[in-house]
């Protein structure tokens, strides 16, 4: 999907043309979403497909939750310009991820409600 390509392809621009540190915003968005929405996604996937099909979700949603705390510690080491890039890429990544999920839901014919952070 165009939305999927938009979500990850923009990271090449950040790394190659702005600053590789900006990529951290993308990683922080993914790790944060895994912790916030992952347990619910894991439960639904496990119910529908069994534990064996859900290892990836389980690891990211329930076993790697300390990655978010580690990421926030790392943010404290960045200078103002680096932090601004990370925050901009974080916000952009969240928007693009949301767009991707809305398109998936639309194609599946289901509603998808935006949730507050």
ABEGO torsion letter per residue (X at the ends): XAAAAAAAAAAAAAAAABBAAAAAAAAAAAAAAAAAAAAAAAAAAAAAAEAAAAAAAAAAAAAAAAAAAAAAAAAAABBAAAAAAAAAAAAAAAAAAAAAAAAAAAAAGBBBBBBBX
